Amino acid sequence: MEPVTLQAEGLRLVAWEQRHMADLARIYADPLIERYLVMPLPWAGPARDRFVGTQLRHWHGGNPRWAVVEADGSLVGSMALTRSFPSEMTITYVTAPWARGRGVAQRAIRAAVGFGFANLGAKRIAWDAIVGNHASRLAAVRTGFTVEGVARSGVNQRGTSRDCWVGGLLPGELRGADDPPEHYGLLKRQARFFMAERRSLATEAAGLRLRPLMERDLDDLAATCADDETQRWVSLPRPYTRADAEAWLEVARHRWDLGRSVLFALADERDRYSGSVELSLGEPGEAELGYFCSPWARGRGWATAAAKRLCRLGFEELGLERIAWRAVVGNEASRRVAEKTGFTVEGVRRRIRHGADGRLDSWSGSLFPEELQ
């Protein structure tokens, strides 16, 4: 097959030429590309020197490789279709750092997918991305792909096994520019948040800030979770060891990468771990708040300050419309924090699962944006 040029809603998908190489090198040097691309990096030597010829050979093998360019010929991305089975192809794409946020991937995907179905005999087009690459996932979902799950250790990225999202698109499922999926605005906001660098948050309480959980917190985290009061009200392993804390750190990071959880450590003036606060995302626009304080940090109002700050982040940055809360009946400290934050306690849910204690009754409540204190 000889290279074919495609029109893509103000863009063009063209065969690679030597003139594209300088900008392609700039793309491959971007930190986000390095984070999520599986190819060997830095991009140099024979791979770079032979790139244009290699792409032409892919074309001759029935596997299109395009440079995505604007009307003036400037490079803004790449697009490829690779035959994986007789009637299935896999799509891969990259957007240049200087072109992000302009729908480049979406427009190029629609053109490439249409070509694959109409001209290459594809009956299914597969997609995958390393877990955490919310930009790639957003472009896929926007154009009609269904995310079908997570392939554990699904790709090898420069010697490291990485989990990846996998999905697919069938004929008739491609979404046009005027046909966004349900909740797309919310998905876009959350993708932007989870792709951004993790940062610390100031609070209204003197001496308290929220920051990412780190390896240096593990001893204090283990001590907090082994504390009798914490064990009484929070569903945790018993006994709680440092190994449990290490495992939880990995779980928390993975849940953040998946976009399922936003967890921060409470840190005091000396940056010592003093508790945790978390939003667990559920149905679109909804999340559940959880929190606990270390024994050495109780009585300062820090749990309330942390809860208020994270709820504000949820409403303002994650686009949440409702935040839920629950606590085992009798956990008056948690209830006071919830009520000071603005939650309305709606009632009792009977026999909710609670770790080693079996099923216990729990208070439940909710918070809406206008109710946040």
Phi, psi and omega in degrees: 000134176272152181303143179236134176269135179242146172268139187218067173053057180094353176244168172230142173256115188233165175294148180291142176228163182299330182294344179277347193295322181298315179289327177295322176297322176296320178298311184290346177272355182289138182301322180292323177296316178299324182292326189242350178275148182264348184293155177299136177225150003291153183274106184200179175069213186303322182301318179286317183296327185261006190303309185298316178295323178296319179296323177295320177296324175299316177303314182295337177270007179084019180239094186298142176226120185239146160270134178262120185232157174273180185302328181275004178090358181287141184283130178233001179169186177221158182211140180212146169238131181233129181286123179254327174221168184308325181240017179232140175233154177249134180259139173225146183205155178221140174249136178297144180305325182281358181241008183292150178082010182243011177074021181299310182299317181300313182294319180290324178299314182301318180293314183292317180297315178302320178294318181297317180288319187278329190240343186245005177074017180290137174250348176206138174242121183267154178221146170212159178203143176302134180305129185111342179276074185292335178294315178295317180297318181298316179297321179295311181296320181300328183265005171113355178293144172261123175283118190261351178152195179240127173268111182290132185050043187283340178223156174252114182254099178049048175094357181242129177285132182231141172291148177220146170288145176229150180198181181202163179227133178251160177306137180091352182262352182298130180264133178279178182297334182259019185226065180290153176289164178301140178064024185298320179301320178294315179301320181295316179298316182290324175300317179299318181295311186287340176277341183286160177295135179293138187227170175269156181236132173284154176233174179277354181267131180300132176084359184244132168223160177254135180214167178299148174289137186229167180301324183292350180273353195296320180295316179291324176297316179297319179295320179296315184284342175272349181299140185302318182292319177297314181298328182294323189249343184248137179285104185219158174301146178229123352290159180260123185244173177297327177298324176295321178295319178299316180296321181293323178301316179294319178298314182298318179294320180293320179295325175296312180302322179288344184081024183258344186208144173238107184239134177233149170271143169279127182236135181272190184302330180265010181070021178282139175301132184224013179145181180223150174221139188214142167250119175261115185281139180235242177297156181309127179084004183232153177204165176240135181266137173222153183195155167202154181250149173291151181305323183283356182243004184283155177085007181252359183078016185285325178298319178295314179298319180293318180297315180298317183293319182287325176296321178297318175301317181300315181287319188275325186251332180260355178070025181291147178249339181207134175240129180261159176215147171210155179206148178302135178305127183110344179278077186296326181297316179294321180296320179298318178299314181299314182292323177292333178283338179119359180294144169261123177282117190267342181156198183242129171262123188278135171053054173279140183303133181217075171050223185292342179281359181077221183258125181233153174291144180227140168289149174224149181206177183212158180222134176247159187308319184287351183262349183299127183280000000 
